[in-house]
Amino acid sequence: MLRRFATGRVFFGWYIVSGGIVVQLLLGGLVMHATGFYVAALQEEFMWSATLFGIALAMTRIESGALGPVQGWAIDRFGPRMMMRVGIASTALGLILFGFINSQATFFIFYFIVSIGAGVGGFMTLTVAVVHWFQRTRARAMGYLMTGLAIGSFMAPLISFLIDGVGWRATSIGSGILLFVAGQLIATLIVRPVDRGESPEPARAATVARPDVPTALDQPRRDFTTREALRTRSFWALSFAHGSPLLMVAAVSGFFVLRVGEIDGLGAGHAAVAIVIGTVCQIAAQLVGGYAGDIISKRVIIAICLAGHAAAAVVLAIADSFPMIVLGAVLHWTAWGGRGPNINTLRADYFGPANIGQIMGWASVVMMVYSAGGSLLTGALRDLSDGWALPFLVAGIGTASGLIWLALATRPRLPEEPPDGDQQERAMSYPQPRT
Protein backbone atom coordinates (compact mmCIF):
# COMPACT_ATOMS: atom_id res chain seq x y z
CA MET A 1 0.00 0.00 0.00
CA LEU A 2 2.66 2.55 1.04
CA ARG A 3 4.90 1.45 -1.84
CA ARG A 4 2.09 2.15 -4.28
CA PHE A 5 1.65 5.65 -2.88
CA ALA A 6 5.37 6.26 -3.30
CA THR A 7 5.40 5.10 -6.94
CA GLY A 8 2.19 6.93 -7.83
CA ARG A 9 0.40 3.74 -8.95
CA VAL A 10 -2.08 3.61 -6.08
CA PHE A 11 -5.75 3.12 -6.95
CA PHE A 12 -7.45 6.53 -6.61
CA GLY A 13 -10.05 5.11 -4.26
CA TRP A 14 -7.38 4.92 -1.58
CA TYR A 15 -6.89 8.69 -1.85
CA ILE A 16 -10.60 9.01 -1.11
CA VAL A 17 -10.14 6.82 1.95
CA SER A 18 -7.08 8.78 3.10
CA GLY A 19 -8.81 12.15 2.77
CA GLY A 20 -11.89 10.75 4.47
CA ILE A 21 -9.82 9.53 7.40
CA VAL A 22 -8.57 13.07 8.01
CA VAL A 23 -12.07 14.57 7.76
CA GLN A 24 -13.45 11.93 10.12
CA LEU A 25 -10.57 12.57 12.50
CA LEU A 26 -11.38 16.29 12.63
CA LEU A 27 -15.14 15.82 12.96
CA GLY A 28 -14.64 13.12 15.58
CA GLY A 29 -12.06 15.01 17.62
CA LEU A 30 -13.52 18.52 17.37
CA VAL A 31 -17.23 17.69 17.44
CA MET A 32 -18.32 14.17 18.37
CA HIS A 33 -15.80 13.23 21.06
CA ALA A 34 -15.65 16.83 22.27
CA THR A 35 -19.39 17.03 22.95
CA GLY A 36 -19.19 15.48 26.40
CA PHE A 37 -16.52 17.97 27.50
CA TYR A 38 -18.56 20.93 26.26
CA VAL A 39 -21.63 19.52 28.04
CA ALA A 40 -19.68 19.29 31.32
CA ALA A 41 -18.32 22.83 30.90
CA LEU A 42 -21.74 24.28 30.06
CA GLN A 43 -23.36 22.48 32.99
CA GLU A 44 -20.73 23.88 35.34
CA GLU A 45 -21.16 27.45 34.05
CA PHE A 46 -24.94 27.60 33.51
CA MET A 47 -26.14 24.79 35.85
CA TRP A 48 -28.38 23.31 33.15
CA SER A 49 -29.94 19.87 33.71
CA ALA A 50 -28.99 16.62 32.01
CA THR A 51 -32.49 16.54 30.52
CA LEU A 52 -31.86 19.78 28.66
CA PHE A 53 -28.70 18.40 27.09
CA GLY A 54 -30.54 15.19 26.27
CA ILE A 55 -33.24 17.19 24.48
CA ALA A 56 -30.61 19.11 22.51
CA LEU A 57 -28.83 15.93 21.46
CA ALA A 58 -32.15 14.29 20.56
CA MET A 59 -33.19 17.27 18.43
CA THR A 60 -30.01 17.08 16.40
CA ARG A 61 -30.55 13.34 15.85
CA ILE A 62 -34.12 14.01 14.70
CA GLU A 63 -32.88 16.70 12.33
CA SER A 64 -30.26 14.39 10.92
CA GLY A 65 -32.76 11.60 10.32
CA ALA A 66 -35.41 13.89 8.85
CA LEU A 67 -32.92 15.36 6.39
CA GLY A 68 -31.46 11.94 5.54
CA PRO A 69 -33.54 11.23 2.41
CA VAL A 70 -32.91 14.75 1.09
CA GLN A 71 -29.21 14.50 1.86
CA GLY A 72 -28.97 11.09 0.20
CA TRP A 73 -30.68 12.43 -2.93
CA ALA A 74 -28.38 15.46 -2.97
CA ILE A 75 -25.24 13.30 -2.67
CA ASP A 76 -26.36 11.13 -5.58
CA ARG A 77 -27.39 14.21 -7.58
CA PHE A 78 -24.59 16.71 -6.92
CA GLY A 79 -21.78 14.42 -5.80
CA PRO A 80 -19.94 14.02 -2.49
CA ARG A 81 -17.46 16.88 -3.07
CA MET A 82 -20.14 19.59 -3.16
CA MET A 83 -21.94 18.15 -0.14
CA MET A 84 -18.73 17.97 1.84
CA ARG A 85 -17.85 21.59 1.11
CA VAL A 86 -21.28 22.75 2.28
CA GLY A 87 -21.27 20.51 5.35
CA ILE A 88 -17.79 21.46 6.51
CA ALA A 89 -18.56 25.17 6.12
CA SER A 90 -21.75 24.78 8.18
CA THR A 91 -19.98 22.83 10.94
CA ALA A 92 -17.16 25.37 11.13
CA LEU A 93 -19.61 28.26 11.33
CA GLY A 94 -21.56 26.50 14.06
CA LEU A 95 -18.43 25.87 16.14
CA ILE A 96 -17.41 29.53 15.88
CA LEU A 97 -20.89 30.67 16.91
CA PHE A 98 -20.90 28.06 19.69
CA GLY A 99 -18.20 30.12 21.39
CA PHE A 100 -20.71 32.94 21.87
CA ILE A 101 -23.45 30.96 23.65
CA ASN A 102 -25.14 32.98 26.40
CA SER A 103 -28.52 31.27 26.81
CA GLN A 104 -30.35 28.00 26.28
CA ALA A 105 -31.80 29.35 23.02
CA THR A 106 -28.40 30.14 21.53
CA PHE A 107 -27.10 26.76 22.69
CA PHE A 108 -29.88 24.95 20.81
CA ILE A 109 -29.48 27.07 17.66
CA PHE A 110 -25.69 26.91 17.39
CA TYR A 111 -25.47 23.22 18.27
CA PHE A 112 -28.13 22.59 15.65
CA ILE A 113 -25.96 24.28 13.00
CA VAL A 114 -22.95 22.19 14.04
CA SER A 115 -25.00 19.00 13.83
CA ILE A 116 -26.44 19.74 10.40
CA GLY A 117 -23.01 20.48 9.00
CA ALA A 118 -21.37 17.41 10.52
CA GLY A 119 -24.12 15.23 9.10
CA VAL A 120 -23.97 16.71 5.59
CA GLY A 121 -20.19 16.82 5.33
CA GLY A 122 -19.34 13.71 7.28
CA PHE A 123 -20.02 10.02 7.45
CA MET A 124 -22.81 9.47 4.90
CA THR A 125 -21.12 11.58 2.24
CA LEU A 126 -17.80 9.80 2.71
CA THR A 127 -19.44 6.38 2.79
CA VAL A 128 -21.17 6.99 -0.54
CA ALA A 129 -17.86 8.04 -2.09
CA VAL A 130 -16.04 4.95 -0.79
CA VAL A 131 -18.84 2.57 -1.80
CA HIS A 132 -18.67 3.86 -5.37
CA TRP A 133 -14.93 3.19 -5.61
CA PHE A 134 -14.65 -0.22 -3.91
CA GLN A 135 -16.22 -3.65 -4.42
CA ARG A 136 -13.68 -6.41 -3.73
CA THR A 137 -12.25 -4.73 -0.59
CA ARG A 138 -15.25 -2.61 0.33
CA ALA A 139 -15.44 -3.66 4.01
CA ARG A 140 -11.70 -3.17 4.37
CA ALA A 141 -11.87 0.32 2.86
CA MET A 142 -14.75 1.22 5.20
CA GLY A 143 -12.77 -0.11 8.14
CA TYR A 144 -9.84 2.16 7.24
CA LEU A 145 -12.18 5.12 6.71
CA MET A 146 -13.83 4.70 10.08
CA THR A 147 -10.51 4.70 11.92
CA GLY A 148 -10.50 8.46 11.37
CA LEU A 149 -13.47 8.91 13.68
CA ALA A 150 -11.81 6.69 16.25
CA ILE A 151 -8.42 8.38 15.98
CA GLY A 152 -10.22 11.67 16.57
CA SER A 153 -10.92 10.55 20.12
CA PHE A 154 -7.19 10.82 20.82
CA MET A 155 -7.88 14.55 20.75
CA ALA A 156 -10.08 14.14 23.84
CA PRO A 157 -7.26 14.88 26.32
CA LEU A 158 -6.26 17.91 24.22
CA ILE A 159 -9.83 19.23 24.16
CA SER A 160 -10.12 18.70 27.91
CA PHE A 161 -6.79 20.48 28.44
CA LEU A 162 -7.77 23.41 26.20
CA ILE A 163 -11.17 23.83 27.87
CA ASP A 164 -9.48 23.91 31.28
CA GLY A 165 -6.69 26.19 30.05
CA VAL A 166 -8.19 28.74 27.64
CA GLY A 167 -11.89 28.06 28.17
CA TRP A 168 -14.57 26.30 26.16
CA ARG A 169 -15.40 29.42 24.14
CA ALA A 170 -11.90 29.89 22.71
CA THR A 171 -11.57 26.16 22.15
CA SER A 172 -14.77 26.05 20.11
CA ILE A 173 -13.86 29.08 17.97
CA GLY A 174 -10.38 27.75 17.24
CA SER A 175 -11.81 24.35 16.35
CA GLY A 176 -14.15 25.94 13.82
CA ILE A 177 -11.34 27.78 12.06
CA LEU A 178 -9.14 24.69 11.88
CA LEU A 179 -11.97 22.52 10.55
CA PHE A 180 -12.91 24.99 7.82
CA VAL A 181 -9.41 25.37 6.41
CA ALA A 182 -8.49 21.67 6.49
CA GLY A 183 -11.90 20.43 5.40
CA GLN A 184 -12.17 22.61 2.33
CA LEU A 185 -8.73 21.50 1.14
CA ILE A 186 -9.51 17.81 1.57
CA ALA A 187 -12.90 18.12 -0.14
CA THR A 188 -11.13 18.49 -3.50
CA LEU A 189 -10.29 14.75 -3.32
CA ILE A 190 -13.78 13.44 -2.55
CA VAL A 191 -15.20 12.45 -5.94
CA ARG A 192 -16.83 9.43 -7.59
CA PRO A 193 -15.27 7.33 -10.37
CA VAL A 194 -17.61 8.90 -12.92
CA ASP A 195 -16.36 12.36 -11.92
CA ARG A 196 -12.85 11.35 -13.02
CA GLY A 197 -13.84 9.16 -15.93
CA GLU A 198 -12.50 6.08 -14.15
CA SER A 199 -13.87 2.66 -13.20
CA PRO A 200 -14.40 1.31 -9.68
CA GLU A 201 -12.38 -1.51 -8.22
CA PRO A 202 -13.38 -4.84 -9.79
CA ALA A 203 -15.02 -7.53 -7.69
CA ARG A 204 -13.81 -11.08 -7.29
CA ALA A 205 -15.38 -14.35 -6.26
CA ALA A 206 -15.48 -15.34 -2.61
CA THR A 207 -12.86 -17.74 -1.31
CA VAL A 208 -14.97 -18.99 1.60
CA ALA A 209 -18.28 -20.80 1.09
CA ARG A 210 -21.09 -19.00 2.90
CA PRO A 211 -24.81 -19.78 2.91
CA ASP A 212 -25.91 -16.14 2.58
CA VAL A 213 -24.05 -15.58 -0.71
CA PRO A 214 -25.35 -16.62 -4.15
CA THR A 215 -23.32 -19.18 -6.05
CA ALA A 216 -22.64 -17.16 -9.18
CA LEU A 217 -20.73 -14.33 -7.50
CA ASP A 218 -18.97 -13.24 -10.66
CA GLN A 219 -22.17 -12.70 -12.63
CA PRO A 220 -23.06 -9.04 -13.16
CA ARG A 221 -26.37 -7.68 -11.96
CA ARG A 222 -27.95 -4.26 -11.86
CA ASP A 223 -28.38 -2.27 -8.68
CA PHE A 224 -31.61 -1.95 -6.70
CA THR A 225 -33.52 1.26 -7.26
CA THR A 226 -34.44 3.20 -4.15
CA ARG A 227 -38.08 2.15 -4.38
CA GLU A 228 -37.16 -1.49 -4.82
CA ALA A 229 -34.92 -1.37 -1.76
CA LEU A 230 -37.65 0.24 0.35
CA ARG A 231 -40.05 -2.55 -0.59
CA THR A 232 -37.80 -5.27 0.85
CA ARG A 233 -37.90 -6.70 4.36
CA SER A 234 -34.11 -6.65 4.38
CA PHE A 235 -33.95 -2.86 4.10
CA TRP A 236 -36.12 -2.32 7.17
CA ALA A 237 -34.62 -5.14 9.21
CA LEU A 238 -31.09 -3.92 8.50
CA SER A 239 -32.09 -0.35 9.36
CA PHE A 240 -33.48 -1.45 12.73
CA ALA A 241 -30.41 -3.61 13.35
CA HIS A 242 -28.23 -0.60 12.55
CA GLY A 243 -30.30 1.71 14.72
CA SER A 244 -30.53 -0.38 17.91
CA PRO A 245 -26.87 0.03 19.02
CA LEU A 246 -27.21 3.78 18.47
CA LEU A 247 -29.09 3.85 21.77
CA MET A 248 -25.81 2.99 23.42
CA VAL A 249 -23.69 5.16 21.13
CA ALA A 250 -25.87 8.18 21.90
CA ALA A 251 -25.77 7.52 25.64
CA VAL A 252 -21.99 7.22 25.73
CA SER A 253 -21.28 10.07 23.31
CA GLY A 254 -23.40 12.55 25.21
CA PHE A 255 -23.03 11.50 28.84
CA PHE A 256 -19.88 9.44 29.32
CA VAL A 257 -17.93 12.35 30.84
CA LEU A 258 -20.77 13.12 33.26
CA ARG A 259 -21.09 9.43 34.12
CA VAL A 260 -17.42 9.18 35.03
CA GLY A 261 -17.44 12.50 36.88
CA GLU A 262 -20.13 11.33 39.31
CA ILE A 263 -17.92 8.53 40.65
CA ASP A 264 -15.99 9.61 43.75
CA GLY A 265 -12.44 10.59 42.91
CA LEU A 266 -12.94 10.61 39.13
CA GLY A 267 -13.34 13.51 36.69
CA ALA A 268 -13.07 14.63 33.07
CA GLY A 269 -9.40 13.63 32.92
CA HIS A 270 -10.24 10.03 33.81
CA ALA A 271 -12.98 10.04 31.18
CA ALA A 272 -10.47 11.24 28.57
CA VAL A 273 -8.06 8.43 29.45
CA ALA A 274 -10.84 5.83 29.24
CA ILE A 275 -11.89 7.22 25.86
CA VAL A 276 -8.36 6.93 24.54
CA ILE A 277 -8.04 3.34 25.77
CA GLY A 278 -11.37 2.48 24.22
CA THR A 279 -10.34 4.14 20.98
CA VAL A 280 -7.21 2.00 20.66
CA CYS A 281 -9.49 -1.03 20.84
CA GLN A 282 -11.91 0.54 18.38
CA ILE A 283 -9.21 1.16 15.78
CA ALA A 284 -7.96 -2.41 16.09
CA ALA A 285 -11.52 -3.72 15.75
CA GLN A 286 -12.16 -1.56 12.69
CA LEU A 287 -9.07 -2.86 10.92
CA VAL A 288 -9.60 -6.50 11.89
CA GLY A 289 -13.36 -6.31 11.39
CA GLY A 290 -13.03 -4.65 7.99
CA TYR A 291 -10.59 -7.30 6.82
CA ALA A 292 -12.72 -10.13 8.21
CA GLY A 293 -15.85 -8.70 6.59
CA ASP A 294 -14.34 -9.28 3.15
CA ILE A 295 -13.82 -12.96 4.02
CA ILE A 296 -16.54 -14.21 6.39
CA SER A 297 -20.18 -13.36 6.98
CA LYS A 298 -20.67 -9.73 7.97
CA ARG A 299 -23.85 -10.67 9.85
CA VAL A 300 -21.91 -12.93 12.22
CA ILE A 301 -19.46 -10.12 12.98
CA ILE A 302 -22.29 -7.64 13.56
CA ALA A 303 -24.08 -10.05 15.94
CA ILE A 304 -20.97 -10.42 18.09
CA CYS A 305 -20.60 -6.64 18.21
CA LEU A 306 -24.23 -6.09 19.25
CA ALA A 307 -23.65 -8.45 22.17
CA GLY A 308 -20.53 -6.45 23.05
CA HIS A 309 -22.51 -3.18 23.12
CA ALA A 310 -25.09 -4.73 25.44
CA ALA A 311 -22.39 -6.03 27.78
CA ALA A 312 -20.81 -2.56 27.89
CA ALA A 313 -24.16 -1.08 28.91
CA VAL A 314 -24.39 -3.42 31.90
CA VAL A 315 -20.82 -2.63 33.00
CA LEU A 316 -21.34 1.15 32.74
CA ALA A 317 -24.65 0.85 34.59
CA ILE A 318 -22.98 -0.65 37.68
CA ALA A 319 -19.49 0.90 37.40
CA ASP A 320 -18.19 2.37 40.65
CA SER A 321 -14.45 2.52 39.92
CA PHE A 322 -12.03 3.51 37.18
CA PRO A 323 -11.18 -0.10 36.16
CA MET A 324 -14.87 -0.79 35.55
CA ILE A 325 -15.18 2.40 33.52
CA VAL A 326 -12.23 1.28 31.40
CA LEU A 327 -13.79 -2.17 30.94
CA GLY A 328 -17.04 -0.59 29.79
CA ALA A 329 -15.16 1.68 27.39
CA VAL A 330 -13.18 -1.23 25.94
CA LEU A 331 -16.33 -3.30 25.36
CA HIS A 332 -18.28 -0.40 23.85
CA TRP A 333 -15.62 0.97 21.53
CA THR A 334 -14.46 -2.48 20.40
CA ALA A 335 -18.03 -3.40 19.48
CA TRP A 336 -18.48 -0.08 17.71
CA GLY A 337 -15.27 -0.56 15.75
CA GLY A 338 -16.11 -4.05 14.52
CA ARG A 339 -19.75 -3.26 13.74
CA GLY A 340 -19.36 -0.01 11.82
CA PRO A 341 -17.56 -1.02 8.62
CA ASN A 342 -19.55 -4.22 8.24
CA ILE A 343 -23.09 -2.99 8.72
CA ASN A 344 -22.54 -0.10 6.32
CA THR A 345 -20.96 -2.23 3.61
CA LEU A 346 -23.58 -4.94 4.05
CA ARG A 347 -26.20 -2.43 2.91
CA ALA A 348 -24.16 -1.64 -0.21
CA ASP A 349 -23.60 -5.37 -0.84
CA TYR A 350 -27.34 -5.97 -0.71
CA PHE A 351 -28.56 -3.04 -2.80
CA GLY A 352 -25.57 -1.89 -4.89
CA PRO A 353 -23.81 1.49 -5.01
CA ALA A 354 -25.79 3.36 -7.69
CA ASN A 355 -28.53 4.70 -5.38
CA ILE A 356 -26.81 4.07 -2.07
CA GLY A 357 -26.99 7.73 -1.03
CA GLN A 358 -30.78 7.77 -1.18
CA ILE A 359 -31.02 4.31 0.37
CA MET A 360 -28.78 5.35 3.26
CA GLY A 361 -30.80 8.54 3.60
CA TRP A 362 -34.04 6.63 4.10
CA ALA A 363 -32.33 4.24 6.49
CA SER A 364 -31.21 7.24 8.55
CA VAL A 365 -34.87 8.04 9.28
CA VAL A 366 -35.13 4.76 11.17
CA MET A 367 -31.76 5.20 12.86
CA MET A 368 -32.75 8.72 13.91
CA VAL A 369 -35.45 7.30 16.18
CA TYR A 370 -32.90 5.22 18.08
CA SER A 371 -30.23 7.91 18.19
CA ALA A 372 -32.60 10.62 19.37
CA GLY A 373 -34.25 8.22 21.80
CA GLY A 374 -30.87 7.29 23.25
CA SER A 375 -29.99 10.90 23.98
CA LEU A 376 -33.39 11.88 25.32
CA LEU A 377 -33.99 8.76 27.40
CA THR A 378 -30.51 8.78 28.93
CA GLY A 379 -30.82 12.38 30.08
CA ALA A 380 -34.41 12.03 31.30
CA LEU A 381 -33.88 8.71 33.08
CA ARG A 382 -30.76 10.09 34.75
CA ASP A 383 -32.73 12.96 36.24
CA LEU A 384 -35.72 10.80 37.17
CA SER A 385 -33.73 7.99 38.79
CA ASP A 386 -30.91 10.18 40.13
CA GLY A 387 -28.42 7.62 38.90
CA TRP A 388 -26.94 5.99 35.82
CA ALA A 389 -27.96 2.34 36.26
CA LEU A 390 -31.43 2.64 34.72
CA PRO A 391 -30.39 4.76 31.68
CA PHE A 392 -27.61 2.39 30.64
CA LEU A 393 -29.63 -0.78 31.29
CA VAL A 394 -32.43 0.54 29.06
CA ALA A 395 -29.86 1.36 26.36
CA GLY A 396 -28.41 -2.14 26.67
CA ILE A 397 -31.77 -3.87 26.32
CA GLY A 398 -32.61 -1.79 23.27
CA THR A 399 -29.23 -2.58 21.73
CA ALA A 400 -29.68 -6.32 22.27
CA SER A 401 -32.98 -6.20 20.36
CA GLY A 402 -30.92 -5.59 17.24
CA LEU A 403 -30.01 -9.29 17.20
CA ILE A 404 -33.60 -10.12 16.26
CA TRP A 405 -33.63 -7.62 13.41
CA LEU A 406 -30.26 -8.83 12.19
CA ALA A 407 -31.59 -12.38 11.90
CA LEU A 408 -34.33 -11.05 9.59
CA ALA A 409 -31.91 -9.05 7.42
CA THR A 410 -31.21 -11.71 4.79
CA ARG A 411 -30.10 -10.97 1.23
CA PRO A 412 -33.04 -9.51 -0.76
CA ARG A 413 -34.12 -10.89 -4.11
CA LEU A 414 -33.62 -8.45 -6.98
CA PRO A 415 -36.71 -8.02 -9.23
CA GLU A 416 -36.26 -8.82 -12.91
CA GLU A 417 -36.93 -5.21 -13.98
CA PRO A 418 -37.56 -2.02 -11.99
CA PRO A 419 -41.05 -0.47 -11.99
CA ASP A 420 -41.71 2.07 -14.74
CA GLY A 421 -41.36 4.95 -12.32
CA ASP A 422 -37.87 3.75 -11.35
CA GLN A 423 -36.38 3.59 -14.84
CA GLN A 424 -34.35 6.73 -14.28
CA GLU A 425 -32.60 5.05 -11.35
CA ARG A 426 -31.38 2.08 -13.34
CA ALA A 427 -27.65 1.69 -12.96
CA MET A 428 -24.65 -0.08 -14.40
CA SER A 429 -24.20 -3.74 -13.63
CA TYR A 430 -21.61 -4.80 -11.10
CA PRO A 431 -20.29 -8.19 -9.99
CA GLN A 432 -21.85 -9.32 -6.75
CA PRO A 433 -19.55 -8.91 -3.69
CA ARG A 434 -19.51 -11.04 -0.55
CA THR A 435 -21.94 -10.28 2.27
Buried (B, 14 or more C-beta within 10 A) or exposed (E): EEEEEEEEEBBBBBBBBBBBBBBBBBBBBBBBBBBBBBBBBBBEEEEBEBBBBBBBBBBBBBBBBEBBBEBBBBBBEEBBBBBBBBBBBBBBBBBBBBBEBEEBEEBBBBBBBBBBBBBBBBBBBBBBBBBBBBBBBBBBBBBBBBBBBBBBBBBBBBBBBBBBEEBBBEBBBBBBEBBBEBBBEBBEBBBBBEEEEEEBBEBBBBEEEBEBBEEEBEEEEBBBBBBBBBBBEBBBBBBBBBBBBBBBBBBBBBBBBBBBBEBEEBBBBBBBBBBBBBBBBBBBBBBBBBBBBBBBBBBBBBBBBBBBBBBBBBBBBEBEEBEBBBBBBBBBBBBBBBBBBBBBBBBBBBBBBBBBBBBBBBBBBBBBBBBBBBBBBBBBBBBEEEEBBBBBBBBBBBBBBBBEBBEEBBBBEBBEEBEEEBEEBEBEEBBBBBB
